[in-house]
Amino acid sequence: MVLPQQRWQIFSPQPDLSREIADSTGLSPIIAQVLLNRGINTTEAAKVFLDPELEDLPDPKQEFPDLIKSIDRIELAIKNGDRVNICGDYDVDGMTSTALLIRTLRLLGGNVEYEIPNRKKDGYGINKTIVKACHDRGVKLIITVDNGIKAYDAIAFAKSLNISVIITDHHDIPKEISEIPPATAILNPKYQVDPNSPYASIAGVGVAYVLALELSDRFGKRSELENPLLELFTLGTIADLASLTGINRRLVKKGLRLLSQSKVIGIIALINETGIAKDKQTGMKPEAIGFGLGPRINAIGRIGNPQVIIDLLTCEEMGEAIALAQECEATNRKRKKLCTDIEEEAIAYMTQKKSEGFDITQERVLVIVDREVQNALTSFKNKKTKSTSPEENDLSKSKGWDHGVIGIVASRLVERYGAPVFIGSYEDAHSEDLGTDCQEANHQGATIRFSVRGIPEFHVSDSLEYEYIKSIRNKGGGHKAAGGFTLPAENIEKLRSGLREFADRENILPSHISPLINVDVLADLSDISMTMLQACDRLQPCGLGNPDPVFYSENVRVLAQQTRGKDKVKHLSLTLDTGNGEKLKAIAWRWGEYCPVPDYVDIAYKLRANQWQDTTSVELEVVGIREATGTAMKSSQNLPKQLQLQYNPAPIITKFPQWQKLSEAPRPLPRPLLLYGCDRPADKFQGDVDCDRPQRGRGYQAIVLWSMPPSFTHLQWLIAIAKPDYIYLGSHIPSVPSIDQFRAQVQSLDLENIKILNLLDLAQQWWIAPSAIVSALRELNYICDFPPTLPLDGELLRMQKWYGIAINKIAVILADQK
């Protein structure tokens, strides 16, 4: 049986403090512990968290220095009848922001139009082409939403044409003041706003909402606009995965109540079309937006025409809204199929690569490109079928991956493999004239567009700004968790190399490469009830920054299991024993491949309401599963054991040799010569040559290191004893075993009958660093008198880096020993 490879990070319980918070809020201690895990560690903070309206909000005009200036300029444009253009973005944040400002300006009597760049043709944000078109139409004022803060050239061009520009954005501002666009006004929570302000976490739609609400105040129309604007704010904030903390939490909590009884025609039509109308009965939650409305809106931005969403969210006729909502649904079905097809190709490719020895835990970053994948799968298929038919092999019939959806697939691959994912699609991927031998030929002049998703230990934006990677890529950017960029296709291997260097620099370990599950608190399945679910609901709205509580239970008995799902993606359905004679249903999305699981398991899960006819019951959504640990018995084998090691430190080096690459060394090599290294040749060097161990007292002219020794200590011993004038370093890199292989190797030792373990001898015999051997022994609960070691995966990674160390670095390290 195979279970998903995951790493569980379980919060430490704080029983005294959780009881104190529980007493003051009426929560149970287990739910109070969840609050502590979210950083809510005082009774006062807990009360405000549960009821955000208790906290006074500052006036946004005091928080945003350019807000009054923005309102003044828009008021002037409305009174003068000037043409105003809203320049939006094609993602859900940009589209909802655009619709929000259009509704506002129309109601206030503005002459408003909008422009959204084409995802594939224009890319992100305002540009000179858009500005020129606005000028040609007589536009006097441009308002950017969810973009603009880095569009210096376009906005400077607008200024030269006497077009005013108000930037509303939430992205990071340029590092240099000289790069900040010369706009009439800038509204951005990262620009001249206190980082501790409750407005600091708002998304693009939040900035637009603040502007629209204050503008409606100026015109005395707040009562007419407040509720529909809040609905759009809520929709955009949740669907854009903005942090549900601070003012976002306060407004979204109120906005969800409005969405349940929405008065916005387009939102009503979309709710009815998606089938989440039933959620109005149990209370609308962010997941209904995130998995119901959000994907339909995003699908249009990714592979459709954003005008559909703008029209949907601003229309006033139900018939028109229904037709537009149906178009959203149809586009989303197409998007889902594209994602499924790409994901299947990527998984098949990874399965094939794994069978050929590829280890993602050693690579640490997954770089996957459509044409490479399709070529490899075609080649593999042909080998299996021995087909040589040009019709079957013609790669021109393979469709490249759609740029608009590869980011979604990247997120799924991160969930599956637990590694940072750089997924790319050739920008000419839909060309009709690609030949069968295109893999090499089309590198020349071709461009790959990448979408990136990270893991907690891997900062995406930092990786893209890493000097070497920045030098080989084209435009791009991102934030900690996600990003995007374009790359000349001929630099694909340079990208892989650069990402390995970055992963080394950031100390990304093989143990980091598995999906991370943050687990809140231990719970007994017998305590799971509708009451507990209702207590969880008091923590809503949940999402980024305030995730749903994740409970775990140990040694759970699986009574029944099966796979569910009509399409290719199967889900794992479980029936669990609560331990008190009751049963609980559980579902693990997209985990059908793990069926069957063992009869007893540990599970991590969220609580969900399951509605069937007129009955609502609790169901578990399983997010983590591992072998049962609840019945593990302590035995004498688990007790710490002492192991005596023989590990002699190297003598002091009295003569420091000159280093040179073997490939560049003068011929013939000086004698006497010591040949040393992993897999060193037996008969390549003739004459006065010793192998492996230097003879004491013999003066060696040179050492040929066929490979690096197993450790720096071994190198010190060699130099101290051999006293060579020269060391010639070869290019052979010893192979490093996987963690499982090495653990098995250490466990094969008859440790119970070894009185003294000669660590240096064993290390040279296995060509494994002594510190890696000790790390494995410590995993087996052996007490070793040896300096501190990294976890085993870290030691193996350090050893791999040692074997490939640059020759100039060795000389520097040795010089420090003088």
Secondary structure, DSSP 4 states (H G I P E B T S, - for coil): ------EEEEPPP-HHHHHHHHHHHS--HHHHHHHHHTT--SHHHHHHHH-GGGSPPPPHHHH-TTHHHHHHHHHHHHHHT-EEEEE--SSHHHHHHHHHHHHHHHHTT-EEEEE---TTTT-SS--HHHHHHHHHTTEEEEEEES--TT-HHHHHHHHHTT-EEEEE--SPPPSSGGGS---SEEE-TTSSS-TTSTTTT--HHHHHHHHHHHHHHHTT-HHHHHHHHHHHHHHHHHHTT---SHHHHHHHHHHHHHHHT---HHHHHHHHHHT-TTHHHH---HHHIIIIIHHHHHHHHHHS-THHHHHHHH---HHHHHHHHHHHHHHHHHHHHHHHHHHHHHHHHHHHHHHTT--HHHH-SEEEEHHHHHHHHHHHHHHHHT---HHHH-GGGSPPPPTTTHHHHHHHHHHHH-S-EEEEEETTTT-S---TTHHHHTTTT-EEEEEEE--TT--HHHHHHSHHHHHH--SEEE-SSEEEEEEEGGGHHHHHHHHHHHHHHTT--GGGSS-EEEE-EE--GGG-SHHHHHHHHTT-S-BTTBPPP-EEEEEEEEEEEEEE-SSS--EEEEEEE-SSS-EEEEEETT-GGGPSPPSEEEEEEEEEEEEETTEEEEEEEEEEEEE--TTPPP-GGGS-EEEEEE-PPPPPP--PPEEEEGGGS-SSPPSSEEEE-TT--SSSS-SSEEESSPPTT---SEEEESS--SSHHHHHHHHHHH--SEEEE---------HHHHHHHHHTS-GGG-SEEEHHHHHHHHT--HHHHHHHHHHTTEEE-S-----HHHHHHHHHHHHT--HHHHHHHHHTT-
